[in-house]
Amino acid sequence: METQFTESVYMEDESVGYVVGETSTTQVVARYDGKVIRGKYVIVKGEDKYLLGLIEDVRSRSDLIEDGLHTEDIKRIVEEIGMDEKAVYAKIRLLAELDELLNGKIVPPRTAPHPGAEVRVASDELLRRIFTKDNDPRYIRIGTLAAHPNVPFFVNLNQIVTRHLAILAVTGAGKSNTVTVLSERIARKGGIVVIFDMHGEYSKATDEELINTIKGKINPNKIDHSSFVRLLNLREAPKQELYIRNLLKAWNVLYQGNFYKDPSDMLDALSEMLEELMGGSKLPIIKDPYLVSKAVDEELRKSKTIHMKPLKFLIGFVKGNLASARYSFCKDPERCMSAMSVLDVPGTDKNSTLPSLMIKLEDMKERYKEIIDFAFNDIIDKIEKGKINVVDLSTVDEDAADVIVSTFLKRILFERKRYVQSGGTEGFKYPLLVVLEEAHILAPRDRSTSTKHWAARVAREGRKFGVGICLVSQRPKNVDQDTLSQANNMIILRLIEPSDQKHVQASSESLSDDLLSQLPSLATGEGVVLGPMTTLPALVKIDKAEKKVIGADIDVVKEWQNEERVEVEDIWSQL
């Protein structure tokens, strides 16, 4: 049954004023002689329909007090006439036809209001019908309308996961609190959030039963070659990179061929092979590690014991120099040998290249000893339903964080794809939201990272497979534009720098110039909410999280004073 607009129910008695000047189907200006609040929703009488509008800007002017008056003249006018002789102008963005909106349809105004049309404040009852969805399981509450504090504000979870989200603001404006509130309420609905936490803020941000902390670990056997090269810090060292890539292939052959029994032998094996190379051996390029590893395994079983060093054994084996070598795995030994020709890097000075590579390998072992874990199998096994799964990256540097996050993103997307494509027989069962903190570091605009690649993949493909991504940053202009533009939903808290504002506006069709101009003056915890997750654009006061988020500013003076008080008490107790 259709709902009809009723003035007595849906409009307050309070009148904002009357439409003045030229009007359009998108905005009007109303003049009012009293107080007007930015962010208020109002109802404007159109030509034949009532229209819902949002006050985006407020200005005040006096015809008596103009620019150029001397201070004494202004003082005299104020004393004799007072400040009542002024007019307030409200710029109102027209959002939708009310009759259609009350029946669940968003129809932009099709006719412009006439000058002189009355403007009145929308009632809380009307706004609750639009923004409060407490009986719909698809929605969660994140706050209240900033200018209508009695109206709870809800967002659509389906739209967040399928259309992605960006939470953007300067430091201290409430980003961490917003992430926590959103995550808490998703988890309490039985949903799944995975937060890549760069600063260790979230592990204690809410009730313990909602948190599942996952240590940021790296299993060198589970990452791709480019990630391993990044951990070695081999930027602009192509010859060293070529050596290490082929050493990794050699390791795979020797491990799969049972020359090494324990996967944790990997880094020591690479060091051992580097030592052999520095002693004069040349490394074969192995194009089919599986076939070679089968043959190595067979040869090891036949000879029982091998007294050679691993790389020497492998080189001898693939070159056919071992008397016991048999080529049952290849019908054409010469062709196989050609495919696994000896590595030759023209112009390479092994006396400098290989020792330098050895030093970087040893440095990597020391630098990442706390996070290298050969027993860490798969993030998929550690994600829990109905929890905020916090991947703690607070102890790692940016390179390691990039490797961990990109590896985890890749696995999450792959397993969700597998689940959908297999019809639910394989892969990870549940949709989830991935939160990328410090997105400007992990997915930057001006340089390449592995996370940037996989975040963009998730943003493009995740919506089809139930993987949503939430980008969080205090420097939007430094976030990759392609990835940010995929976030159709936005919560924009206080944002001061004009270049950041313009970068965000370029990624959002819903952010008008007037809303953009309000971003620097938003109070802490207030944000503009845009996108398909909300019925209409709104200025929202975000709820406070159940516990204080660690990312909030600390009271430095109070902590100093507390320390002084403790010291005085200690001294007093000793008297």
N, C-alpha and C positions, 0 to 999 in steps of 0.2 A: 504494500500500500504506500502510495507516495505521500511524502510529508510536505505540507504547505508552510510557507513562512508566516509567522504570526508576530506582529509588532510588539504586542504586550509581553510576549515570552522571550523574544530574541533580541530586543533592543532595550538598553538602559534609558532612563529618563534624561541622563546627562547628554547634552548636545555639544558636539565639538564645534559646530558652526555651520557655515554655508559655503558652498562651492563658489569660487570667484574666477574670473578670467577665462581663458580658453581651456576647454576640456578635451579629453580623448578617451578611447576605450582602455587605455593602460594606466593613466594617472590623472589626478586632479589636484588642485590646490584649494584648501578651505581656510577661510578667515574666521578667527574666533577671538573673543575678547577675554578669555580666561586661560586657565592652565591646560596645557596639552602635553601628553607624555609620548615620547618616541617608543615604538613597539606596540602601541595599542591597536587592537583591531576595531574597525569602525564599519558602519553600514551606511551606504550612500544610496539615495533613491535615484535609480536610473530613469531613462525615458519611460520604460514599461516594466522594469524589474528592479528588485533590490540587489545591490552589489556588495560583496564583502571586500574591504580594503585594509591595508596595513599602513600605519603612519611611519614613514621611513625617515623623515627629517622635520625639524621644527625650527622656525625662525621668528624673531620678534623685531618689530619696527615701530618707531614713533615719528609721526609727521612733524612734530614740534622740535625734536632733537635730531638735527641733521649733522652730517659731517661738516667740519669747518667752524662749528660754534666754539667760542672760547669757554674755558672752564667756568668762569664767573656767570656767563649766560646760561649754561646748563644748570648750574646750581640755583639760579634764580627761577628757572622754569620749574624745576623739581619742587622748590619750596612753595611756589605760588599755585601750581596746578597739580603737583604730585605725579606719580608714575602710572596713573590709571589711563592716561591718554596714550595708549599704545595698542598695537594690534599684533596678534600672534598668527602666523601662517604655518599650516601643516601640509607637507607634501605627502599625498596618499597614493600608494600603489594599488590599483584595482586588480583583484585576484580572481574572482569567480562570481558567477550568478548564484545567488543564495538558494533558490528553489532547486536547482540542479545539484548543488553541493550537498544539501540535506538528504538527497536521494543517492548519494554516493558517486556522483559524477562531477568532474571538474570541467566546467565549461567557461572559458574566458568571456568577459563581457563583450557583447556584440554591438551595443549602442552606448554612446557617451552620455553621462549625466548632463543635465542642463545647468548653466550658471544659476545660482540661487537655490539649488537643491540642498536640502538639509542633510547634515552629517551627524550621526549619533553613535555612541559607543556600543559595541556588540556586547551582549550579556554573557556572563560566565556559563550559563546553561547552553547557549548556542555554541560557544567555543568548546565546551566539554563534548558536545556531540561530534565536533570535527576532530579534535586532537586527543581526546581521552578514550583509549580502546582497552579498558581494563577487563572486558569480557571476551576479548579476542586473543586466543593463544598465540597468534602470530606476532603479537606486539609486546614490547616491554617499555616500562616507564624509565625515562632518564632525567626528568626534571619537571619544571613548571614553566608556563609562559612568563617571561620576565615582567611584562606590564600587566599581567593578569595572574597574580600569584596563587589564586584559588583554582586554577585550571591545570591539572596534571598533563604532561606532554609525553606521548608514546611514539615509538618508532617501530617500523616493520622489519622483523628479523630476516624474513625471506629476501627482502629487497637489499638488506645490508650484505648478505652473503652472495647474492647473484649479481649485484651491481657495485659492490665494493664501497670502501669508505676512506676518507682522509680526515684526520683530526689535526688541525694546524693552529699554532699560536706561538707567541713569544714565551720565553722561559718565565714561569711563575704565574701564567694566566689560567692554569687549570687543566692542562693536557693529561697529566698522569691521573688526576682525579676522574676525568671523563672516561679514560680507558678502563679504570678500575670499576666504575659504576656500570658501564656497559658490559664488562666481562663478568662481574658478579651476577648480574641479572640473566645473562645468557646461561651461565653455569647452573643457576637455580632452576632454570627451565629444563635442565637435562642436556643442554647444548655443550659444545666443545670450543674452547678458545685456546690457541697456542700463541703465547707472547714471547717474542725474542727480546729479552730484557738486557739492554746494554749496560745498565747501571745498578742492577740488583735492587730495583725499587719495588717489585711486585710480589716477591715471595712471602712478605708479611703484610701485604696491603689489605687483606680481608681475612675472614674466618679460616682457620687452619684446615677445616674439612673441605674447603673449596679449592685449596691450592695443591697442585702436584708439581713439585720442583724437579726439573730435568737438568742435570749438569751439562754444560756445553762441552762435549767431548769430541775428539777426532780419532777415528780409527784409520790409520794410513792405508790399510788394505781395502777400505770401503770408499775412498775418494778417487776422483778421476786424476789423470796425470797433470792437467792444467792446475788443479787445486794444490797438488803436491809441489809443483813448481812455484806457486805463489807462497807457500809456507817457507820454501827455501830462499825466498827473496831474490829470485833470478831475473829481475827486471832488466831488460836490454842486455841479456847475456845469452844470445841464441846458441852459441857453441856449447856452453855448459848445459843449457836446457836440452839440447840434442843428446848429449851424453846421458843425462839423468833419465830422459824418457826411454832410452833403450836399455838402460840398467833396470828400470822398472819392468820392462818386458822380460828381461832375463830373469829377474826375481820371480815373476809369475810362472815362467817355464820351470825353474828349479823347484819352486814350492809345489806346483801341481805335479811335478815329476817325483815328489817325495824326497828330494835331496835335503830339503829342510822340513822338519816335522811340525814346527810351531810357528804360527803366523807372527808372533811377537819377535821372531828372529829377523824381521824385514829390515830394520834400520841398520843392524849390525851386518847383515848380509850385503847391503849396499855399500857400507864402508869397506868391507872385505873385498868386494869386487872392484871398488875404486883403487884400492891398494894394488890389486893385480894389474889393473890398467896402467898405473904409474910405473909398474915393473916391466912394461913392454908389451903386454898382451893387447890385442885389438878386439873390440866388441862386435859381435855379429848383429846385424839388423834382423830381428826375428819378426816375420810377417804372419806366422801362424803358430802362436804359442801353444795352442791346444795339441796340435799334431806332434810338435817337438816334445812337449811334456809327457805325452804318452810313450814316446820312444825312450826318453830319459828314464822314465819309471821302469820300462821293460829292461833296459840295460842295467839299471841298478839292481834289479831282482836277479838278473843272471850273474852279475859279477859279485854279488853279496856285499862286498865292501869296496869303496872308492877312496883311494888315498890322495887323489888330486884335489886342489882347491876348486871351488865350484865353477868360477868363470872359466878357468883353464879346461876343466872337464867339458863344460858346455861348448866352448869354442872348438875343442878337439872333436867333440861329438858331431857338431853340425858341419865341420869341414872334412869329416871322414878320416881323421888321422889316428883314431883309436883302432887297434887291431881287432877289438871285440865288437866294434860298431856294426850294426846291421840296419838295413834300411827297409824293413818290412812295412813301415808306416808310409812309404812313398814309392810308387812304382817307377818313378824316374828320378834317381838320386841326383843326377846332374842338374836337373831343373830345380829340385829342392834346394840344392846348394847355391844356385844362382839367386834364388829368392831370398836366401839368408846370407847375402854377401857381407863381407867384413866392413864395418863402419869406417869411413874415411872422411874426415873433416878437413878439407884443404886449408892450409895456412894456419892450422891450430898448433900452438906451442903447448904440448902436453905438460911441460915442466911448470907452466904457470896456470893453465886452465884447470887441470885435474886437482892440484893441491888447493886451489881456491875453492873448487867445488867441494872438496873434502872438508874444508873449514866451514863452509856454509851448512853442510850436512850435520856436522858436530854442533854448530851453533843452534840449528833447528832442534836437535835432540834436547839441548839444555833449555832453550827458550820455551819450549812447549811440553816439557816433561810432566807438568801438572795436568795437562788436558789430553795428552796422547794416551789412548786406552784401546788396546787391541781386543779387549773383551766387549767393547761397545758395539753392539750389533746393528740396531736399527731404531730410529726414533719412533717408528710406527708401533713398535712393541711397548713403548713407554707412555703413549698418549692415553689419557683416561677420560671417559665420557662423564659429563656432569661436573667437570673440573676446569679451573684455569690452569693450563699447563704452561708453566713458566720455564723457559730455557734460559738459564743463568749464564750470561756472557760477561759478567762484571769483571772477571779476572783475565780476560783475553784481550789481545790487541786487535786492531782493525782487520789485519790480514787473516788472522785465525777466525774472527767473527764472520768475515765474508765467506770463508770456506765452510764453517759450520752451518750458517744460515742457508747458503745456496744448496748445500748437500741435503739439508732437511726439507727445503722447499721442493726440490726435485723429487725426493722420495714421497712426500705427501701428495703431490700432484699425480705422480705415477700410480700410486696405490689407489687413489680415488678414481682415476681413469680405468684401472683394472677392474674395480668393483662395478662401475657402470657398464663397461663394455662386456663383462662376463655375465651380466644379468644378476649380479649379487652373489656369485659363487666364489669369487676371489677378491683380494684387495682389502682396503680399509672401508668399513661398513658405513661410517657416519659422516655427514657434511660437517665442516668446521670453519672457523674464522681464524685467520693467521694475522697477528698484529706485529708490524715491523716498526719497532722503535728506532729513532735516529735514522729515518729513511734517507735523509740527505747524505749520510755517511755510507750506508749500505747500498743505496741505489742513487748515486749522484748524477747530476746532469752532465758534468764535463769530463768524466773519465769512466773507463770500463771496469766493472767488477762482475764477479760471477753472480752475486745476489741480484744485481741490476738485471741481468739476463733472465734469471728465473722468476724474479718478481714480475717482470713484464709478461713472461709466459703465463704465470698464474693469473695476472690481471686479464689477459686475453682469453685464456682457455678455462680458467677455474670456474666461471659461472655455469658452464655446462656440466661440471662434475662435482659441484657442491663444495668448492674451495674458495672462500671469500678472503680478500686481503684488505687490511686496514693500515694505511700509511700514517705514521705519526712523526711530525717534524716541527721544529721552531724556525727552520730556514727553508720555507717552501720554494724559494727561487733556486735553491741548489738541488732540488729533487728532480729526478729524470722526468721530463715533461710528458713523454709517451706513457709512462706508468701512472703518473698523477692524473692524466686526462681520462684514464680508465675508471677512476674513482668517481662514479656518478653521484654519490652521496658525500656531503661535507659537513663537518662541524667546525666552524671557524671561530675561535675565541679571539682575545685581543691580539691584533696584528698591527704593528706600528709602521714598519718600513714600507714605503710606497712600492718599491720594486717587488717585495714579497706579495703585496696586495694585487698588483697587476698580474703577476705570475699565476696567482690563484684564480683571478677573474678569467684569465685566458683558458683555464681548465674547467670553468663552470659557466654554463649558459644562464644559470638562475641568479647569479650574483650581480645585482644592478649597481650602477655607480653610486646611488644614494646609500644602499646597504654597505657598499665598500667604504664609503666615507665615514661610517660609524664604527668601523673595526678598531681604530686606535683608542676610542673612548669607552669601550666595553669594560664593565667591572670584572674582577676576578671571578671566574666560574660562569660568566655569561657568554653565550655563543650564538652565532647565526647558524641555523640548521636548514640545509637545502637538500633537495634530491628526492628520488622516488620513495625513500624510506619514510617520508612525512607527507601528509596530505597537501600541505601548503608550506611555503617558507615561513620560518618562525624565529623570533628572538627568544632564547630559552635560558633560564637559570638552571644550570645542571645541578642535580642533587649532590650532596656530599657523600663520599664513600663511607662505609661503616667504620673504617679505621683511617687514621691520617696516613696519606701516602708519603713514603720516604722522600719522593722527589720534591715535595714542598719546601719552601725556604725555611731555614731554621732561625730561631731568635738567638743571635750571637751573644748579645749583651746578657740575656737571661742565663745562657749556659756559662758565661764567665762568672756571673754572680753566684750561680749554683756551685761552681768549683770553689769560689772563695768561701762560701758558707760551709761547705763540707770540710775545708781545711781548718776553719775556726772551730767547728764542732769537734774535730779530731784533737786539736790542741786543748780545748776545754776539758775533754774527757780524760786527758792525761794529767790534769792538775790534781 
